[in-house]
Amino acid sequence: MSSKNPDRSVAAALASATCALLGTTAAAPVDAQEEPKWDFNTSILYYGEDEDRVQDLSFKSLSRRLFTDDRVLILGLTVDTLTGATPSGAIRQGGPQTFTRPSGNAAYTEAGGKLPLDDTFRDTRVSIAANWQQPAGDNGLVNVGFSASKEYDYLHTGLNARYAHDFNKRNTTVSSGIAYARDTIEAVGGAPVPLTPMLDVGDLSNRRGDDDKDVLDVVLGVSQVINRDLLVQANYSFSRQDGYLNNPYKVLSLVDSVTGDTLSRQPAPQGGPDGQYLFENRPDQRTQHGLYTQAKYNMGGKVVDVSYRYVTDDWDIDSHTLDLRYRWPLGDASYLEPHMRYYTQTKAEFYQVSLDAGESLPAFASPDYRLGNFDGLTAGLKYGWKTRNDNDMSVRVEWYTQSGDVPAGQLIGNQLSRDNFPDLNALIVQFSYRFSR
């Protein structure tokens, strides 16, 4: 059984800004080859949240077939296995709470004082991608491809294309890219009708069939070689999502206007939730604009890589990301790379920790903490080295910590003394191996 969030991106690989937004993997220009050859880049990544929350084990393989005349075939495969528990969206209570599972076939009880977690978070994701890259004239480069992924309750298919052109003796490159994806959400038990109540076990009368969303991404970029030691780039991105953007597994607690506690169901439940919980609802459209800048500076073999991204959208979320890496060679065959990343965002206009029973229901409301005010900090270290066969190996260990808050104006009664936005900590370990044949 899965309680998968359709828009999650746990343990997604970091690539160049342009290609990441297009859903493809960066493929740097290669020298012309006398004979075709394969280049393989593989990795195993572990991502684990504390307190028995989400655990992810991911295998990734990127294969490049290098042909003559700078033509490249890129093939990607990713397999993710996820387990653990994820917040349902309901608030903490002093006593135990009972919920109907996402499938509608059973119920579970959360102990008093605990953050309600859906422990049916199980999934396996298989993702494939293929891209073809080749020169276009003397100074152009074209890249076209497709991607697809399948999860228990989610299907993604997409197409993408990118064109880059060199100027100024190849010191300046301008690029543009476009990607289109069609995603189908196959929610366990059926997607619930928004803002309807969680029902008794076996009652799926407020569920409907599968739903879809369309995603269009456009990226415009420029990179500039300043001198032999400094490279800078800047990108503008546009993203438009239309369709079913809800998380079908998130619920909001309907609370008393004075105490702030979840209202009990009346009459008493018959094998279902003991409180009143409503499924979330988000707008069916989202438009995002982003600006990304990056600079790489070589200081006698030591390389500083710093980037900044700003994203704003019509859900009132503004985010800032600052990323810093420092590659420090240790002789000719190994290196250390400290890494630090800081992320901060404002809440969506419809983010709600709960719903006040004394007020009319809003048109849109979601308790998803990823739509709230929060800060995230990642810090870690990567060690890489050359093998005897001149292949590349590396190990990366990082620690992620996240903290947020609920606007004071949303808290009612007893909610003021409870932890409504718990901290999150996660360990990330990755082993990578790159070789050619």
N, C-alpha and C positions, 0 to 999 in steps of 0.2 A: 504494500500500500504506500502511496506517495502523498506527501503534502507539500509539493514542490511549488516554490514561488516562480511564476512565469517570467519575471524579469530579473531574476538573480544573475549574478555574474561572479560566483565564488570561484577563486583560484584561477581567474582568467589571466592569460599570459600578457605581459607588457611588451608592446612593439612600438614602432614609430607612431607619432601622433596621427598622421594621415592614414596609415594603413590600419591602425587600431580602430579608428572611427568607421572605416569602410568594412571592417570585419575580415580583413585579410592580414597576412603576415608580410613584413617588410622583406623585400628581396633586392639587395644591393647589386648594382651593376657588376658584372664579372668580366675578366679578361677573356678574349677569344681563346677557345681551346682547340688544340690540334686534334684531339679525339674526345668524344662525349664521355662524361664521367658523372657519378653520383656523389652528392654531398648530403650527409645525414646529421641532423641535430635532434637528439632525444633527451628527454628529461622525465624524472619522477618527482612529483611535488606532494608534500603533506601539508594540509592546513587544518588546524585543530583549535576550536574555541574552548574556553574553560567552562566548568560546571556542566559537563556532558552535553554541550550544545553541538553545533554542526561540526562534523569531521569529514574531511575530503581527502581522498587519495587519487591523484591524477597522473596519468601517463600521456605524454605528448611526443609526437614524432613529426618533424618537418624534413621532407626529402626534396632535394633540388637536383634535377637532371640538367647538366650544363652542356649545351650544344655549341657548335661553331657559330660565329657571328653574333655572339652575345644573346642568343636565344636561351630561355630558361623555362623549364617546367617545374612548378612548385606544387607539392602534394602534402597535405596536412592531415593528421589523425590525432584526435584527443579522446581519451576515455576517462570519465570521472565516476567515482563511486562515492555517494554521500550517505551518511548516517547521522544520528543524533536527534536533537530536539531544537525547535525554533519557536519564538514567542507567538502565541495565537492572536495577540492584540488585546485580550481581556485584561482588566486591572487586577492587582492583588486584592485579597480580602482577608479579614481576620480569621475566618473559618474556611473549611474545605469548599471547593467548587467542583461541580460535575458538568461535563460537556459531552456533546455528541461528537464522535470522530468524523473527519471529513467525508468518509465513505457513507456515513449515515447508518452503518451496520452495527455499531457498538458505542459504548460510552466509556469515559475515563474520569477519574477524580484527581484533582490537584490539592495538595495539602494546604492548610491555612498559612497565610504569610508568604507563600511561594509565588513566584512569577508563573502564570499559566503558560506551559510549554506544550506544544503538539509533538509528542514523541513518536509519531508515525513518519517522521521525515526520513524517507528512504528513496533513493533513486540511483539510476545508472544512466549516464549521458554518453552517447557516442556521437562525435562530431567529425565531419570530413570537409575538406576544402581542396580546391584545385585552381591554380592560376597559370596562365601562359604569359610570358613577358618576352618582348622582342623590340629591337630598334625600329623607329619610324623615321626614315630619312637619316641625315647625318647627325642631327642633334636631338631627336625625339626618342621617347621610350614609351611603349604601350603595354599595359598590364590588364588582362581581363580574366574573370574567374567566377566561380560559384561556390556556395557553401551550403551545408545541410547538417542538421543535428536532430537527434531523436532522444527523448526522455519518456518516462512512463506516461506523463500527462502533457507533453509539449512537443511540437514538431516545428522545426525552422527550415526554411529554404530561402536562399538569397542569391542575387547576382551582383557583380561589382565590376567597375572599369576605372582605370586611371591612366592619365597621360601626363608625361613630364617632358619639358623642353629646356635645353641648355642654351645659355647666351654667354657673351662676354668671356670667350675662351674657356667655356665650361666652368667658370667661376660662379655663375648665377643660374639657378634652376627654378623654373616656375612649374607648378603642377596643379591639376584638377582631378577630382575623383567623384564618382557617384556610386551609390549602392542602394539596392531595393531588396527588402525582405518581406516575406509573408509568413506569419507565425500563427499556428493553430493551438489554442489552449484546450486541452482535453481533461478538464478538472475531474478529479475522482468524485464519483457520485453525481456529477453534473455541476455546471456553474450556477451558483445561487442567484436568485433575483436580488438585486441590490437593496439594502436596508430592510430586508425581511428577516424575521427571527430564526434563530437556530431551533430546529424542531426535534421531536422525539425520535428515538432510534427507529429506523424503518420508514419514517415519513419523509419522502423526497418530493413532496408536492410543490415546494418552492424552488426546485432545481430545473434547469433547462439543459439543452445539449451543448456541444462544443461551440467555441467562439473563436474569432480571428482578429488579428491586428496587422496593419501594414506599416512598415517603417521605411522612410526615405532619408538617406544621408548624403550630404554634399560637402566636399572639402576643397578649399582653394589654398594653395601654399606657395611659399617662396623660400629658397635657401641661398645663402651667400657666403662664399669663401672670402673672408676679410684679409687674411694673410696665411702664410704656411702653417700657423699655429691656431688660428681661430676660425670656427665655422658657426654661423648663426642661421636660424630658420624661424619662420612664423607661419601659422595656419589660421584660417577662419573656417568654422564648421557650422553647418545648419542641419538640424534633424527634425523630422516631422513624424509623429506617431498618430495613427488613427485606428479606432476600433476598440476592442476589449482590453482595457488597461488595468482592470482590477486585479487584486490578488484574491482568488476565490476562497482562500482558506483563512483570511483575516476577519476577525469579528470585533465589534465594539461593545463594551458593557453599557447598558442603559441604567443610569444611577439615580438615586434619590437626590432631590434638589438641595436638601439640607445636610444629610450625612455623607453624601458622596459614595455610598455603598451600592453595590449592584442590587437591583430590585429582584425579589423572588418571583417566580412564576406563579400565577394564579389562574386556574386551580393548580394543585400540586402536579408535578410532572409524572408521566407514566413511562419511566425508562428513558429519560433524556436529561437535558440540562436543568439544573435547579434554579438558575438565574436567567435573566433576560439579556440576550446577546443578539445583536443585529449584524448582518454581513456588510462589509464596507462597500463604498461606492466612490469611484474616481471619475473625473471627466473622461470622455471618450476621445479626446484630442490632447496632444502635447507638442509644443514647439520649443526647441532649444537652440540657442546660439552660443558658440564657443570661440574663444581666442586662445591660441597656444603659442608660446615662444620657447626657444631652446638655444643654448649656446654651449659649444664644446671648445675647451682651450687646452692646448698641449704645452706643458711646462717642462721641457727637457725630458720627455718620456712619461711624466705624470700627467694624467688627463682629468680635468674637472668638467663634469657634465651637469648643468643646471637647467631646469625647465620650470615654467609657470603656466598654469591653465586657469582660465576663468570661464564659467558656464552659467548662463541665466536662462530661465524658461518662463512660460506663461502660467506655471503653477506657483509662482513667486519663490522658487528655489534659486538662490544664488550660491555658487560654490567657488572656492579658491583652492588650488593645489600647487604646492611648492615641492619640487623633487631635486635632490642633490646627491650626486655620486662622485667619488674620487678614486680613480684607478691608479694604484701605486705599484709599479713593477718591483719584483724581488728577483733581481738578476734577469737573465734572458728567458727563463722558462716558467716563471710563475708570477702571480700578482695578488694583491689584496684590493678589495673594493668596498669600502664603507658606504652605506646608503642610509639616507634619511628622507622621509616623505611626510609632509604635513597637509592635512585636508580639513576644511571647515565648510559648513553649509548652513543656510537658514532654512526654516521649516516651510513646507507647502502651505498654501492658504487654507486648505481643508484638513490639515492634520489636527486630530482630536484625540486626546488620551481617553475620553469617554463621552457619552451623550447624556445630557441633562434631561430627565423625563419631564421636567416642568416646562420645557421649551419645545417649539415645533422642530421636527426633524429637518436638518439641513439637506440641501440637494446633494452635497458631496461631503464625505467624511471618511478618514482612514486613520487607524491607530499605528500604522507601520512605522517603527522607529527610524527606518531609513528615509522617511519623509519629514523627520523632525529636525530640530536644532542639534547639531553634534559636531564634535571635533575628533579627528582620527590621526594618530601618529604611528608611523612605521619606522623602525630602526633596526639595522642589521649589518651583516658582514658577509662578503663573498670571497672565497679563495679559489683561484683558478691556476691550472698548471698544464704543461705539455707532457704528453706521455713519450715513451721511447720511440713509438711509431709516429711521432709528430702529430698526434691527435690532441684535441682539447677536452679537458675535464674541469668541472667546477662543483663546489658545494656552497650553497647559500643558506644562511640561518637568519631569520628575522622575527621580531616581536611586534605585534600590532596591538594597540590599545585605543579604545574608543570611549568617549564620555559625552553625555548630552543632558538636556534639561527640557522640562515641559513649562511653557509660559505660565506664570503664577495665576493669571486670569482664568486659566482652564481648570485649576484645581478646586475641588469642592470638599468641605468638611474633612473627613478622615483621610482624604487623599493627601492632605498637606503633610502628614506625618509618615507617609510611605515612600518607598523608592520607586518612583514612577518611570524612570529612565535608567535602568541599571547599566553599569559599566560593562564593557566587553573586552576581553583579552584573547589573543590568538597567537599560536606558534606556527611559523612557516618554515619548512625545511625543503630544500630542493637540491637534487643531484642531476647534473647535466653532463652529457658526453657527445662530442662532435667528432665525426670521422668521415673520410672520403674513400672511394674505391673506384 
